[in-house]
């Protein structure tokens, strides 16, 4: 006896994007790359403001890639994918932060 499951809210699949959404994601990625590049090459802003714009564009571009290309959103079907991504960021933070902490501690003791 096999039991079949109806496709519904419990169906967890990666969303398939249309040509329009991929194009929009690509255009947004290009804009978010060109703006910091132009700011750095022209020197239009002071150093601190340029760095702030660069970091802001980088964070926004990460969100654009997660939404338009990896299809991660706040839907219930993507809960476990988002949770595993957050866990990965946490582990990376621990490894990088712990390594920097150890190197700083060793440097101050020498």
SVG drawing of the C-alpha trace seen along z (x, -y; Angstrom):
<svg xmlns="http://www.w3.org/2000/svg" viewBox="-4 -64 61 66">
<polyline fill="none" stroke="black" stroke-width="0.4" points="0.0,0.0 1.5,-3.3 0.2,-6.6 0.2,-9.6 0.5,-13.1 -1.4,-15.9 0.5,-19.0 -0.3,-21.8 1.2,-23.9 3.5,-21.1 5.1,-20.9 8.7,-22.2 10.3,-22.9 12.5,-25.7 10.4,-28.2 11.1,-28.4 11.6,-32.0 10.4,-33.4 12.5,-35.2 11.2,-38.5 12.3,-37.8 15.7,-36.6 16.1,-39.7 15.1,-42.0 17.5,-40.3 20.3,-40.6 19.6,-44.3 19.5,-45.0 22.8,-43.1 24.4,-45.1 23.1,-48.4 24.3,-47.4 27.7,-46.6 28.1,-49.7 27.1,-52.3 30.0,-51.4 32.4,-51.0 31.6,-54.5 31.8,-55.9 35.3,-54.5 36.6,-55.4 35.3,-59.0 36.0,-59.7 32.7,-61.7 32.3,-61.0 34.6,-61.1 36.3,-57.9 33.9,-57.0 30.8,-57.7 32.2,-55.6 32.8,-52.7 29.3,-53.0 27.7,-53.0 29.9,-50.1 28.8,-48.0 25.1,-49.0 25.2,-48.0 26.9,-44.7 24.2,-43.8 21.4,-44.8 23.0,-42.7 23.1,-39.7 19.4,-40.1 18.7,-40.5 20.7,-37.3 18.9,-35.3 15.5,-36.5 15.7,-36.5 18.2,-33.7 18.0,-31.3 14.2,-32.0 14.5,-32.4 11.6,-34.3 9.5,-34.4 7.0,-31.7 6.5,-28.7 7.9,-26.3 11.3,-28.1 11.5,-28.0 14.1,-25.2 16.2,-26.6 16.3,-30.0 17.1,-28.4 20.0,-26.4 21.3,-29.6 21.2,-31.4 22.9,-28.5 25.6,-28.6 26.1,-32.4 26.3,-31.7 29.0,-29.0 31.0,-31.3 30.8,-34.1 32.1,-31.7 35.0,-30.5 36.0,-33.9 35.4,-35.7 37.2,-33.0 40.1,-33.0 40.4,-36.8 40.1,-36.7 42.9,-34.1 45.2,-36.0 44.6,-39.3 45.2,-37.6 48.5,-36.0 49.6,-39.3 49.1,-41.2 51.1,-38.5 54.2,-38.7"/>
</svg>
